Amino acid sequence: MVACFVVVIENVRMDALEKPWGSRNLGSWGKGSLKNFPIGELWFTRPQNGYFETRLLLKLLFTSQPLSIQVHPTDAFAHSLGLKQGKTEAWYILSASKGTKVAVGLVRALGEAELRDAISDGTIADLVDWRVVATGDVIFVPAGTIHALGAGLVVLEVQQRSDTTFRLFDFGRGRSLDVENAVSCADAGPTGPAVVPSALTDTRTLLVASEYFVLELIALPALSRWEFFVPEEMWIFGLQGQASFGEINLIAGEAIFAQIDSALLQVGVKEFKCLTAYPGGRPHVDLLRSVDHESGDFESAEFSSRLASYVAANPRLAAGGAQ
Protein backbone atom coordinates (compact mmCIF):
# COMPACT_ATOMS: atom_id res chain seq x y z
CA MET A 1 0.00 0.00 0.00
CA VAL A 2 1.32 3.44 -0.94
CA ALA A 3 1.63 5.86 1.96
CA CYS A 4 -0.40 9.00 1.37
CA PHE A 5 0.06 12.45 2.83
CA VAL A 6 -2.93 14.48 1.68
CA VAL A 7 -3.33 18.21 2.20
CA VAL A 8 -6.68 18.40 0.40
CA ILE A 9 -8.60 16.46 -2.25
CA GLU A 10 -12.15 17.61 -2.87
CA ASN A 11 -15.02 17.57 -5.32
CA VAL A 12 -15.61 21.02 -6.74
CA ARG A 13 -18.80 22.99 -7.12
CA MET A 14 -20.14 24.00 -10.55
CA ASP A 15 -21.43 27.59 -10.70
CA ALA A 16 -23.64 28.30 -13.73
CA LEU A 17 -23.40 31.65 -15.56
CA GLU A 18 -26.14 32.84 -17.89
CA LYS A 19 -24.93 34.05 -21.30
CA PRO A 20 -26.89 35.15 -24.39
CA TRP A 21 -24.83 32.72 -26.48
CA GLY A 22 -25.27 29.86 -23.98
CA SER A 23 -27.26 26.63 -24.27
CA ARG A 24 -30.07 24.85 -22.43
CA ASN A 25 -28.83 21.49 -23.70
CA LEU A 26 -25.59 20.56 -21.95
CA GLY A 27 -25.53 17.01 -23.27
CA SER A 28 -23.56 14.62 -21.09
CA TRP A 29 -21.52 17.50 -19.60
CA GLY A 30 -22.57 19.58 -16.65
CA LYS A 31 -24.88 17.02 -15.07
CA GLY A 32 -27.07 18.49 -12.34
CA SER A 33 -26.68 22.04 -13.66
CA LEU A 34 -30.02 22.44 -15.47
CA LYS A 35 -31.35 25.99 -15.13
CA ASN A 36 -34.22 27.97 -16.61
CA PHE A 37 -31.77 30.14 -18.55
CA PRO A 38 -29.15 29.50 -21.25
CA ILE A 39 -25.94 28.38 -19.55
CA GLY A 40 -22.83 29.77 -21.19
CA GLU A 41 -20.26 28.83 -18.56
CA LEU A 42 -19.89 26.43 -15.67
CA TRP A 43 -17.11 27.52 -13.32
CA PHE A 44 -15.44 24.87 -11.18
CA THR A 45 -14.90 26.37 -7.74
CA ARG A 46 -13.82 25.07 -4.37
CA PRO A 47 -16.83 24.10 -2.21
CA GLN A 48 -16.28 26.37 0.79
CA ASN A 49 -15.32 29.97 1.39
CA GLY A 50 -12.16 30.96 3.21
CA TYR A 51 -9.68 28.97 1.13
CA PHE A 52 -6.76 30.61 -0.63
CA GLU A 53 -7.49 31.99 -4.09
CA THR A 54 -6.36 29.49 -6.69
CA ARG A 55 -3.97 30.54 -9.43
CA LEU A 56 -5.98 28.80 -12.15
CA LEU A 57 -9.63 28.70 -13.14
CA LEU A 58 -11.27 25.73 -14.84
CA LYS A 59 -14.58 26.15 -16.66
CA LEU A 60 -16.88 24.57 -19.25
CA LEU A 61 -18.29 26.69 -22.08
CA PHE A 62 -21.43 25.83 -24.09
CA THR A 63 -22.04 27.80 -27.30
CA SER A 64 -25.31 27.91 -29.22
CA GLN A 65 -24.15 31.15 -30.86
CA PRO A 66 -20.69 32.58 -31.49
CA LEU A 67 -19.08 34.41 -28.59
CA SER A 68 -18.01 38.00 -28.99
CA ILE A 69 -14.73 38.70 -30.73
CA GLN A 70 -12.59 39.69 -27.78
CA VAL A 71 -9.16 40.02 -26.24
CA HIS A 72 -7.77 39.58 -22.72
CA PRO A 73 -4.99 41.71 -21.21
CA THR A 74 -1.43 40.67 -20.57
CA ASP A 75 -0.13 40.87 -17.00
CA ALA A 76 1.60 44.16 -17.76
CA PHE A 77 -1.51 45.77 -19.23
CA ALA A 78 -3.67 44.44 -16.40
CA HIS A 79 -1.27 45.95 -13.86
CA SER A 80 -1.54 49.33 -15.63
CA LEU A 81 -5.29 49.20 -14.94
CA GLY A 82 -4.79 48.25 -11.32
CA LEU A 83 -5.77 44.61 -11.92
CA LYS A 84 -3.97 41.67 -10.35
CA GLN A 85 -3.10 39.76 -13.53
CA GLY A 86 -3.93 39.18 -17.17
CA LYS A 87 -5.57 36.18 -18.78
CA THR A 88 -3.83 33.53 -20.84
CA GLU A 89 -6.02 30.52 -21.58
CA ALA A 90 -6.22 27.20 -23.41
CA TRP A 91 -9.22 25.33 -24.82
CA TYR A 92 -9.76 21.58 -25.05
CA ILE A 93 -12.63 20.75 -27.42
CA LEU A 94 -14.95 18.29 -25.69
CA SER A 95 -17.59 18.37 -28.42
CA ALA A 96 -17.91 20.16 -31.76
CA SER A 97 -20.69 20.20 -34.33
CA LYS A 98 -19.53 19.46 -37.88
CA GLY A 99 -17.78 22.46 -39.39
CA THR A 100 -17.69 24.45 -36.16
CA LYS A 101 -14.95 27.09 -36.07
CA VAL A 102 -12.94 29.10 -33.58
CA ALA A 103 -11.05 32.31 -34.27
CA VAL A 104 -7.48 32.74 -33.03
CA GLY A 105 -5.53 35.80 -34.16
CA LEU A 106 -6.02 37.74 -37.39
CA VAL A 107 -5.41 36.69 -41.00
CA ARG A 108 -2.98 39.61 -41.42
CA ALA A 109 -1.34 42.28 -39.31
CA LEU A 110 -3.31 45.47 -38.78
CA GLY A 111 -2.10 48.86 -37.71
CA GLU A 112 -3.92 50.70 -34.93
CA ALA A 113 -5.99 52.81 -37.35
CA GLU A 114 -6.95 49.76 -39.42
CA LEU A 115 -7.95 47.85 -36.31
CA ARG A 116 -10.14 50.73 -35.12
CA ASP A 117 -11.82 50.95 -38.53
CA ALA A 118 -12.42 47.18 -38.61
CA ILE A 119 -14.05 47.33 -35.18
CA SER A 120 -16.15 50.34 -36.18
CA ASP A 121 -17.53 48.87 -39.41
CA GLY A 122 -17.72 45.23 -38.23
CA THR A 123 -15.24 43.86 -40.76
CA ILE A 124 -13.18 42.54 -37.84
CA ALA A 125 -15.45 39.45 -38.07
CA ASP A 126 -13.93 38.73 -41.50
CA LEU A 127 -10.36 39.49 -40.45
CA VAL A 128 -10.09 37.05 -37.54
CA ASP A 129 -8.53 33.70 -38.43
CA TRP A 130 -11.42 31.20 -38.32
CA ARG A 131 -10.35 27.54 -38.05
CA VAL A 132 -12.48 24.39 -38.13
CA VAL A 133 -12.09 22.35 -34.93
CA ALA A 134 -13.01 18.81 -33.86
CA THR A 135 -13.38 16.90 -30.61
CA GLY A 136 -9.99 16.47 -28.93
CA ASP A 137 -8.36 19.56 -30.44
CA VAL A 138 -6.42 21.87 -28.13
CA ILE A 139 -5.97 25.61 -28.75
CA PHE A 140 -3.62 27.92 -26.89
CA VAL A 141 -4.73 31.56 -26.55
CA PRO A 142 -2.03 33.83 -25.09
CA ALA A 143 -3.10 37.09 -23.50
CA GLY A 144 -3.37 39.80 -26.16
CA THR A 145 -4.65 37.40 -28.84
CA ILE A 146 -7.88 38.45 -30.57
CA HIS A 147 -10.17 35.42 -30.50
CA ALA A 148 -13.69 33.98 -30.50
CA LEU A 149 -15.53 30.68 -30.15
CA GLY A 150 -18.08 29.67 -32.77
CA ALA A 151 -21.48 28.06 -32.20
CA GLY A 152 -21.95 24.36 -31.49
CA LEU A 153 -19.11 23.78 -29.05
CA VAL A 154 -18.51 22.34 -25.61
CA VAL A 155 -15.10 23.48 -24.41
CA LEU A 156 -13.03 22.91 -21.30
CA GLU A 157 -11.06 26.09 -20.61
CA VAL A 158 -8.07 26.40 -18.29
CA GLN A 159 -6.88 29.93 -17.61
CA GLN A 160 -5.24 32.39 -15.31
CA ARG A 161 -7.78 33.38 -12.67
CA SER A 162 -9.08 36.56 -14.26
CA ASP A 163 -12.39 37.54 -15.83
CA THR A 164 -11.21 40.65 -17.66
CA THR A 165 -12.48 40.73 -21.26
CA PHE A 166 -12.44 43.54 -23.82
CA ARG A 167 -15.04 43.08 -26.60
CA LEU A 168 -14.34 44.21 -30.17
CA PHE A 169 -17.49 42.85 -31.87
CA ASP A 170 -20.63 41.16 -30.50
CA PHE A 171 -22.59 39.91 -33.53
CA GLY A 172 -25.44 42.38 -33.02
CA ARG A 173 -26.27 41.45 -29.42
CA GLY A 174 -26.02 45.06 -28.30
CA ARG A 175 -23.60 44.58 -25.40
CA SER A 176 -21.00 47.28 -24.80
CA LEU A 177 -17.60 47.18 -26.49
CA ASP A 178 -14.31 48.29 -24.95
CA VAL A 179 -12.48 49.58 -28.00
CA GLU A 180 -9.79 51.64 -26.27
CA ASN A 181 -8.54 48.87 -23.99
CA ALA A 182 -8.93 46.26 -26.73
CA VAL A 183 -6.83 48.22 -29.20
CA SER A 184 -4.24 49.06 -26.55
CA CYS A 185 -3.62 45.48 -25.43
CA ALA A 186 -4.25 43.48 -28.62
CA ASP A 187 -1.54 41.79 -30.66
CA ALA A 188 -3.31 42.63 -33.92
CA GLY A 189 -1.84 40.01 -36.21
CA PRO A 190 -1.61 36.29 -36.96
CA THR A 191 -0.68 33.82 -34.24
CA GLY A 192 1.94 31.11 -34.48
CA PRO A 193 1.31 27.51 -35.55
CA ALA A 194 -1.29 25.39 -33.79
CA VAL A 195 -0.22 23.55 -30.64
CA VAL A 196 1.29 20.12 -31.31
CA PRO A 197 0.63 17.68 -28.41
CA SER A 198 3.43 15.31 -27.46
CA ALA A 199 3.48 11.95 -25.64
CA LEU A 200 5.66 12.31 -22.55
CA THR A 201 5.08 8.71 -21.41
CA ASP A 202 2.79 5.84 -22.39
CA THR A 203 0.10 7.40 -20.18
CA ARG A 204 0.77 11.17 -20.36
CA THR A 205 0.31 13.51 -23.34
CA LEU A 206 1.46 17.10 -22.95
CA LEU A 207 -1.08 19.45 -24.52
CA VAL A 208 0.08 22.89 -23.33
CA ALA A 209 3.09 24.02 -21.30
CA SER A 210 2.90 27.80 -21.02
CA GLU A 211 4.42 30.27 -18.60
CA TYR A 212 1.27 30.05 -16.48
CA PHE A 213 0.05 26.46 -16.56
CA VAL A 214 0.55 22.92 -17.81
CA LEU A 215 -2.32 20.98 -19.35
CA GLU A 216 -1.99 17.22 -19.83
CA LEU A 217 -4.17 14.40 -21.14
CA ILE A 218 -3.79 11.23 -19.06
CA ALA A 219 -5.00 7.75 -20.11
CA LEU A 220 -4.76 4.88 -17.61
CA PRO A 221 -5.58 1.17 -18.11
CA ALA A 222 -8.55 -0.46 -16.40
CA LEU A 223 -7.98 -1.72 -12.84
CA SER A 224 -4.53 -0.12 -12.58
CA ARG A 225 -3.19 1.81 -9.57
CA TRP A 226 -1.10 4.97 -9.68
CA GLU A 227 0.57 7.36 -7.28
CA PHE A 228 -0.07 11.02 -8.06
CA PHE A 229 2.42 13.61 -6.81
CA VAL A 230 2.04 17.36 -7.30
CA PRO A 231 3.07 19.56 -4.34
CA GLU A 232 0.82 22.46 -5.45
CA GLU A 233 -2.59 23.29 -6.86
CA MET A 234 -3.95 20.72 -9.32
CA TRP A 235 -7.25 20.34 -11.20
CA ILE A 236 -8.40 17.01 -12.67
CA PHE A 237 -11.35 16.76 -15.09
CA GLY A 238 -12.79 13.36 -16.00
CA LEU A 239 -13.20 12.57 -19.70
CA GLN A 240 -13.94 8.84 -19.74
CA GLY A 241 -14.38 5.99 -17.27
CA GLN A 242 -14.16 6.18 -13.48
CA ALA A 243 -11.39 6.33 -10.89
CA SER A 244 -11.02 6.97 -7.17
CA PHE A 245 -8.53 9.64 -6.15
CA GLY A 246 -7.85 9.23 -2.47
CA GLU A 247 -11.39 8.90 -1.11
CA ILE A 248 -12.99 10.90 -3.94
CA ASN A 249 -14.70 9.26 -6.89
CA LEU A 250 -14.23 10.93 -10.29
CA ILE A 251 -16.29 10.30 -13.44
CA ALA A 252 -16.61 11.94 -16.85
CA GLY A 253 -17.86 15.53 -16.72
CA GLU A 254 -16.80 16.14 -13.13
CA ALA A 255 -13.69 17.74 -11.65
CA ILE A 256 -11.70 17.63 -8.44
CA PHE A 257 -9.24 20.01 -6.84
CA ALA A 258 -6.13 18.73 -5.09
CA GLN A 259 -3.20 20.19 -3.22
CA ILE A 260 -1.25 17.12 -2.25
CA ASP A 261 2.03 15.47 -1.43
CA SER A 262 0.96 12.12 -2.83
CA ALA A 263 -2.23 10.13 -3.17
CA LEU A 264 -3.37 6.84 -4.62
CA LEU A 265 -5.48 6.77 -7.78
CA GLN A 266 -7.29 3.52 -8.56
CA VAL A 267 -8.88 3.03 -11.98
CA GLY A 268 -12.25 1.31 -12.39
CA VAL A 269 -13.19 -1.52 -14.73
CA LYS A 270 -12.72 0.57 -17.90
CA GLU A 271 -9.90 2.76 -19.20
CA PHE A 272 -9.83 6.13 -17.44
CA LYS A 273 -9.01 9.36 -19.25
CA CYS A 274 -8.73 12.79 -17.68
CA LEU A 275 -7.29 16.23 -18.19
CA THR A 276 -5.06 17.66 -15.49
CA ALA A 277 -3.95 21.27 -15.14
CA TYR A 278 -1.48 22.79 -12.69
CA PRO A 279 0.47 26.07 -12.43
CA GLY A 280 3.95 26.62 -13.81
CA GLY A 281 5.57 26.19 -17.21
CA ARG A 282 7.16 22.76 -16.79
CA PRO A 283 5.55 19.32 -16.59
CA HIS A 284 6.53 17.27 -13.56
CA VAL A 285 8.60 14.14 -14.18
CA ASP A 286 7.08 12.47 -11.10
CA LEU A 287 3.47 13.52 -11.61
CA LEU A 288 2.37 9.89 -12.00
CA ARG A 289 3.97 6.56 -11.11
CA SER A 290 2.67 3.04 -11.45
CA VAL A 291 2.07 1.23 -8.16
CA ASP A 292 1.67 -2.20 -9.75
CA HIS A 293 4.75 -2.27 -11.98
CA GLU A 294 8.14 -0.86 -11.03
CA SER A 295 9.15 -0.98 -14.66
CA GLY A 296 6.35 1.53 -15.32
CA ASP A 297 8.43 4.34 -13.88
CA PHE A 298 9.60 6.59 -16.67
CA GLU A 299 13.29 7.33 -17.09
CA SER A 300 13.96 11.05 -16.69
CA ALA A 301 16.35 11.10 -19.67
CA GLU A 302 13.65 9.87 -22.05
CA PHE A 303 11.11 12.19 -20.46
CA SER A 304 13.44 15.16 -20.98
CA SER A 305 14.03 14.12 -24.59
CA ARG A 306 10.32 14.02 -25.32
CA LEU A 307 9.80 17.34 -23.57
CA ALA A 308 12.57 18.87 -25.69
CA SER A 309 10.78 17.61 -28.81
CA TYR A 310 7.58 19.30 -27.62
CA VAL A 311 9.39 22.60 -27.08
CA ALA A 312 10.96 22.37 -30.54
CA ALA A 313 7.52 21.79 -32.09
CA ASN A 314 5.95 24.64 -30.07
CA PRO A 315 8.51 27.45 -29.95
CA ARG A 316 6.01 30.12 -28.81
CA LEU A 317 5.20 28.19 -25.64
CA ALA A 318 7.40 28.79 -22.60
CA ALA A 319 8.16 25.20 -21.58
CA GLY A 320 11.60 24.72 -20.07
CA GLY A 321 13.26 21.59 -18.73
CA ALA A 322 11.19 19.21 -16.63
CA GLN A 323 10.84 19.72 -12.90
C-alpha positions in Angstrom: 0.0 0.0 0.0 1.3 3.4 -0.9 1.6 5.9 2.0 -0.4 9.0 1.4 0.1 12.4 2.8 -2.9 14.5 1.7 -3.3 18.2 2.2 -6.7 18.4 0.4 -8.6 16.5 -2.2 -12.2 17.6 -2.9 -15.0 17.6 -5.3 -15.6 21.0 -6.7 -18.8 23.0 -7.1 -20.1 24.0 -10.5 -21.4 27.6 -10.7 -23.6 28.3 -13.7 -23.4 31.6 -15.6 -26.1 32.8 -17.9 -24.9 34.0 -21.3 -26.9 35.2 -24.4 -24.8 32.7 -26.5 -25.3 29.9 -24.0 -27.3 26.6 -24.3 -30.1 24.9 -22.4 -28.8 21.5 -23.7 -25.6 20.6 -22.0 -25.5 17.0 -23.3 -23.6 14.6 -21.1 -21.5 17.5 -19.6 -22.6 19.6 -16.6 -24.9 17.0 -15.1 -27.1 18.5 -12.3 -26.7 22.0 -13.7 -30.0 22.4 -15.5 -31.3 26.0 -15.1 -34.2 28.0 -16.6 -31.8 30.1 -18.5 -29.2 29.5 -21.2 -25.9 28.4 -19.5 -22.8 29.8 -21.2 -20.3 28.8 -18.6 -19.9 26.4 -15.7 -17.1 27.5 -13.3 -15.4 24.9 -11.2 -14.9 26.4 -7.7 -13.8 25.1 -4.4 -16.8 24.1 -2.2 -16.3 26.4 0.8 -15.3 30.0 1.4 -12.2 31.0 3.2 -9.7 29.0 1.1 -6.8 30.6 -0.6 -7.5 32.0 -4.1 -6.4 29.5 -6.7 -4.0 30.5 -9.4 -6.0 28.8 -12.1 -9.6 28.7 -13.1 -11.3 25.7 -14.8 -14.6 26.1 -16.7 -16.9 24.6 -19.2 -18.3 26.7 -22.1 -21.4 25.8 -24.1 -22.0 27.8 -27.3 -25.3 27.9 -29.2 -24.2 31.2 -30.9 -20.7 32.6 -31.5 -19.1 34.4 -28.6 -18.0 38.0 -29.0 -14.7 38.7 -30.7 -12.6 39.7 -27.8 -9.2 40.0 -26.2 -7.8 39.6 -22.7 -5.0 41.7 -21.2 -1.4 40.7 -20.6 -0.1 40.9 -17.0 1.6 44.2 -17.8 -1.5 45.8 -19.2 -3.7 44.4 -16.4 -1.3 45.9 -13.9 -1.5 49.3 -15.6 -5.3 49.2 -14.9 -4.8 48.3 -11.3 -5.8 44.6 -11.9 -4.0 41.7 -10.3 -3.1 39.8 -13.5 -3.9 39.2 -17.2 -5.6 36.2 -18.8 -3.8 33.5 -20.8 -6.0 30.5 -21.6 -6.2 27.2 -23.4 -9.2 25.3 -24.8 -9.8 21.6 -25.0 -12.6 20.8 -27.4 -15.0 18.3 -25.7 -17.6 18.4 -28.4 -17.9 20.2 -31.8 -20.7 20.2 -34.3 -19.5 19.5 -37.9 -17.8 22.5 -39.4 -17.7 24.5 -36.2 -15.0 27.1 -36.1 -12.9 29.1 -33.6 -11.1 32.3 -34.3 -7.5 32.7 -33.0 -5.5 35.8 -34.2 -6.0 37.7 -37.4 -5.4 36.7 -41.0 -3.0 39.6 -41.4 -1.3 42.3 -39.3 -3.3 45.5 -38.8 -2.1 48.9 -37.7 -3.9 50.7 -34.9 -6.0 52.8 -37.3 -7.0 49.8 -39.4 -7.9 47.8 -36.3 -10.1 50.7 -35.1 -11.8 50.9 -38.5 -12.4 47.2 -38.6 -14.1 47.3 -35.2 -16.2 50.3 -36.2 -17.5 48.9 -39.4 -17.7 45.2 -38.2 -15.2 43.9 -40.8 -13.2 42.5 -37.8 -15.4 39.5 -38.1 -13.9 38.7 -41.5 -10.4 39.5 -40.4 -10.1 37.0 -37.5 -8.5 33.7 -38.4 -11.4 31.2 -38.3 -10.3 27.5 -38.0 -12.5 24.4 -38.1 -12.1 22.3 -34.9 -13.0 18.8 -33.9 -13.4 16.9 -30.6 -10.0 16.5 -28.9 -8.4 19.6 -30.4 -6.4 21.9 -28.1 -6.0 25.6 -28.8 -3.6 27.9 -26.9 -4.7 31.6 -26.6 -2.0 33.8 -25.1 -3.1 37.1 -23.5 -3.4 39.8 -26.2 -4.6 37.4 -28.8 -7.9 38.5 -30.6 -10.2 35.4 -30.5 -13.7 34.0 -30.5 -15.5 30.7 -30.1 -18.1 29.7 -32.8 -21.5 28.1 -32.2 -22.0 24.4 -31.5 -19.1 23.8 -29.0 -18.5 22.3 -25.6 -15.1 23.5 -24.4 -13.0 22.9 -21.3 -11.1 26.1 -20.6 -8.1 26.4 -18.3 -6.9 29.9 -17.6 -5.2 32.4 -15.3 -7.8 33.4 -12.7 -9.1 36.6 -14.3 -12.4 37.5 -15.8 -11.2 40.7 -17.7 -12.5 40.7 -21.3 -12.4 43.5 -23.8 -15.0 43.1 -26.6 -14.3 44.2 -30.2 -17.5 42.8 -31.9 -20.6 41.2 -30.5 -22.6 39.9 -33.5 -25.4 42.4 -33.0 -26.3 41.5 -29.4 -26.0 45.1 -28.3 -23.6 44.6 -25.4 -21.0 47.3 -24.8 -17.6 47.2 -26.5 -14.3 48.3 -24.9 -12.5 49.6 -28.0 -9.8 51.6 -26.3 -8.5 48.9 -24.0 -8.9 46.3 -26.7 -6.8 48.2 -29.2 -4.2 49.1 -26.5 -3.6 45.5 -25.4 -4.2 43.5 -28.6 -1.5 41.8 -30.7 -3.3 42.6 -33.9 -1.8 40.0 -36.2 -1.6 36.3 -37.0 -0.7 33.8 -34.2 1.9 31.1 -34.5 1.3 27.5 -35.5 -1.3 25.4 -33.8 -0.2 23.5 -30.6 1.3 20.1 -31.3 0.6 17.7 -28.4 3.4 15.3 -27.5 3.5 12.0 -25.6 5.7 12.3 -22.5 5.1 8.7 -21.4 2.8 5.8 -22.4 0.1 7.4 -20.2 0.8 11.2 -20.4 0.3 13.5 -23.3 1.5 17.1 -22.9 -1.1 19.5 -24.5 0.1 22.9 -23.3 3.1 24.0 -21.3 2.9 27.8 -21.0 4.4 30.3 -18.6 1.3 30.0 -16.5 0.1 26.5 -16.6 0.6 22.9 -17.8 -2.3 21.0 -19.4 -2.0 17.2 -19.8 -4.2 14.4 -21.1 -3.8 11.2 -19.1 -5.0 7.8 -20.1 -4.8 4.9 -17.6 -5.6 1.2 -18.1 -8.6 -0.5 -16.4 -8.0 -1.7 -12.8 -4.5 -0.1 -12.6 -3.2 1.8 -9.6 -1.1 5.0 -9.7 0.6 7.4 -7.3 -0.1 11.0 -8.1 2.4 13.6 -6.8 2.0 17.4 -7.3 3.1 19.6 -4.3 0.8 22.5 -5.5 -2.6 23.3 -6.9 -4.0 20.7 -9.3 -7.2 20.3 -11.2 -8.4 17.0 -12.7 -11.3 16.8 -15.1 -12.8 13.4 -16.0 -13.2 12.6 -19.7 -13.9 8.8 -19.7 -14.4 6.0 -17.3 -14.2 6.2 -13.5 -11.4 6.3 -10.9 -11.0 7.0 -7.2 -8.5 9.6 -6.2 -7.9 9.2 -2.5 -11.4 8.9 -1.1 -13.0 10.9 -3.9 -14.7 9.3 -6.9 -14.2 10.9 -10.3 -16.3 10.3 -13.4 -16.6 11.9 -16.9 -17.9 15.5 -16.7 -16.8 16.1 -13.1 -13.7 17.7 -11.6 -11.7 17.6 -8.4 -9.2 20.0 -6.8 -6.1 18.7 -5.1 -3.2 20.2 -3.2 -1.2 17.1 -2.2 2.0 15.5 -1.4 1.0 12.1 -2.8 -2.2 10.1 -3.2 -3.4 6.8 -4.6 -5.5 6.8 -7.8 -7.3 3.5 -8.6 -8.9 3.0 -12.0 -12.3 1.3 -12.4 -13.2 -1.5 -14.7 -12.7 0.6 -17.9 -9.9 2.8 -19.2 -9.8 6.1 -17.4 -9.0 9.4 -19.3 -8.7 12.8 -17.7 -7.3 16.2 -18.2 -5.1 17.7 -15.5 -3.9 21.3 -15.1 -1.5 22.8 -12.7 0.5 26.1 -12.4 4.0 26.6 -13.8 5.6 26.2 -17.2 7.2 22.8 -16.8 5.5 19.3 -16.6 6.5 17.3 -13.6 8.6 14.1 -14.2 7.1 12.5 -11.1 3.5 13.5 -11.6 2.4 9.9 -12.0 4.0 6.6 -11.1 2.7 3.0 -11.5 2.1 1.2 -8.2 1.7 -2.2 -9.7 4.8 -2.3 -12.0 8.1 -0.9 -11.0 9.1 -1.0 -14.7 6.3 1.5 -15.3 8.4 4.3 -13.9 9.6 6.6 -16.7 13.3 7.3 -17.1 14.0 11.1 -16.7 16.4 11.1 -19.7 13.7 9.9 -22.0 11.1 12.2 -20.5 13.4 15.2 -21.0 14.0 14.1 -24.6 10.3 14.0 -25.3 9.8 17.3 -23.6 12.6 18.9 -25.7 10.8 17.6 -28.8 7.6 19.3 -27.6 9.4 22.6 -27.1 11.0 22.4 -30.5 7.5 21.8 -32.1 5.9 24.6 -30.1 8.5 27.5 -30.0 6.0 30.1 -28.8 5.2 28.2 -25.6 7.4 28.8 -22.6 8.2 25.2 -21.6 11.6 24.7 -20.1 13.3 21.6 -18.7 11.2 19.2 -16.6 10.8 19.7 -12.9 
